[in-house]
Structures are given as C-alpha cells and as structure tokens.
C-alpha cells in the first residue's frame, strides 16, 4: 500500500461512530424550522482516485431535477436503506448508482466522525481508494457532472475559506473551497475540511 494511503488509513476510525455518540451533535447549518422527526441516516463515499503517481478526490454536481439539494456539489452518497448490510455498503451502492463505480475495485480505508446537517441528516463519511479499470459514468437522473480535485490541492490549509451565509434567518459560518471556477461549500466543504484535518493531518501544506 502507498505510504500516503497507509497514513490516511491510520488516521481514520476503524468502524463508524455509534449512533448513541452522535445524538447531541449540532447541525452544520441551523435550519429555518427545527425538525421534530428522527434524523435520517446517510452515508457518503470520499473516494481517493489513483491517477498515475498521485491521487484526486471525486465529487459530483447533483442534477438540477432532484427534489433535495439540487445542483449542489456533493460526494456520492445518500440514505442508508434497510437492505444495506452496513454504512460502507450503502456508500458503495450509492456510488455505483450515481457514477457507475465498481464496488469491487474500492478498498475501504475507514470512517470519519458523523456529521449532522440542518436538513436533518446524520451523515457518516466512508473513505475509500480506487484504481479504475473503466471511467466513471454519470447517472443523468442524479448527477449532472463528475469531477476530481487533486489531493495535493485539498492538503493546503489556504484553500479552505471561512465565510458567512444567511440560513434560517441567521448569519452562520461555513467553509468554501474554490477550484477551477467551482465553489464547494456547505456540508460537502465541511466534510472535506474534516477529511483534511483528520485524515491528512500528517502531511499538510500551507
């Protein structure tokens, strides 16, 4: 295994957080109206794609036709279904549905702490690495665009910019990442920042 990938694996959780440990989490952005419903369990796949001698991180731009979070930049992922064997299986299933990722080619490295969103999702980030035998293919019903951001770029502290947004009638702070005329913000930027702080902690660049 590549030394960088081995180091990332060492920095991750071996198993997902227990749901009892995350019930008191604060949302990334406070909602307009607090939900009284049980949070929805979800999983995303933070995929490290091997490109020659380096790695990049896979992102998607969600279809504008989707009912929820349309047009937003996101990691492949979604709700955990009852038939999913575990969190990783859910993330891999969603990645296959969205970008035709072959789950057999993905090596799961570990997990990041669960995050709670203002839209009432408990998201468990699953981190994996893949060497592709065939290109990703966007599912037009769910994904408008597939793109990758170099891991070396995301390792730089300076690319994470704090900014204020008005959400739920309040000024709230979140992160954004600008790369090649795209802006990654909100929960996806927060997840990326957590990945940088936790998984990439051993080899950051200013």
PAMARVO-153274 format. One record per residue (C-alpha): x, y, z. Coordinates in pm, whole numbers, plus 50000, padded with zeros to 5 digits. Example, Ala and Ser with C-alpha at 12.3 -4.5 7.8 and 13.67 -1.06 7.14 Angstrom:
! residues 2
512304955050780
513674989450714
! end
This chain:
! residues 206
500005000050000
501175035349919
502665051850230
500305081650200
497285058950183
498565038750478
498955070850680
495425081850592
494105048150699
495875051251035
494155084751095
490635071951030
488125053951252
488125016151207
484355014651250
481575040651219
480625060251526
477925045451743
474655064151692
474445069752067
477635090252047
476265114951792
472775122951915
473945155852068
475665168451752
474895203851640
473925208051273
476365222651023
473805249950949
470785256151170
467565250050975
464825275450908
462455253651113
463785227151355
462685192151261
460915170651517
461465139551307
464125113551371
467315122251179
467845103250856
470895080650849
473025085950540
476455077450407
478815094050161
481895079949993
485015101449994
486895084449712
490625087449656
491195080349288
494675069149190
495955089148894
499435077548787
501665086649084
499155108849266
495585109049392
492485130249345
489175132149531
485905125349350
483005150049360
479695152349176
477345180549090
473835169049163
471175171148893
469035202548898
465995179848859
466435164049204
464005173849477
466615177749751
469965196249728
469565200349352
472525214949167
474825212549467
478315197949471
478425166249678
480185133549742
478415102549607
476025090949875
472545091050016
470155075050260
471055041750420
468435016550310
467204987350518
468724962750271
472204977950307
474434954950507
476264984050671
477325020250624
480075011750377
477694990550170
475285019850150
478005043850035
479255019149773
475715012549646
475055049649606
478405054749428
477535026949188
474085041749121
475385077149073
478685072948886
478865035648796
481665029649044
482624992949065
482474984949437
484824955349389
487574979949296
487175001149610
489294994949918
487575009150226
490145026950443
487945037650733
485485063750855
485295099950963
483145111851255
479465115051173
478115149651086
474615163051145
473105185950881
470505213150904
468385192450665
468155165650939
470635140150803
473225121351007
475985116150752
478725090450805
481675096550570
483255064650436
486765068650293
487975045750016
490635043449748
490215030649393
492305022549088
489915024948796
489624998948525
486915019448348
485825055948362
483085069348586
479725074248413
477215099448546
473655087448603
471725115848430
468815111948671
471025120748967
474325135748853
474945164948620
478735164448636
481615143548771
484925159948855
488015154149066
490155176949281
493835168349338
494595155349685
497635178349698
495325208249647
492985197549928
496005192850157
496655230250160
495315250050454
494895281350243
492225266550014
489685264450300
487925297750331
485525306450609
482515326950505
479105337150633
475765326950486
472225336450578
470325304850661
467215301450870
467185339150911
470575338451082
474115346650981
476025314051005
479595303750934
480595276250695
483515266650471
484025270150099
486635257049858
487185273049519
488695251549245
488615256948869
485585280148874
483655257049104
482665265049461
482335236449708
480525248450019
478195238150299
478185202350424
480445190050141
483075216150223
482695207950593
483195171050521
486225178850306
487655200650582
487165172550833
488895148750593
491815173050566
492095178750942
491775142151041
492915120350753
495555143350606
496865156350936
500285141350882
501165158150553
499515192250520
500825220850309
500455258150376
! end
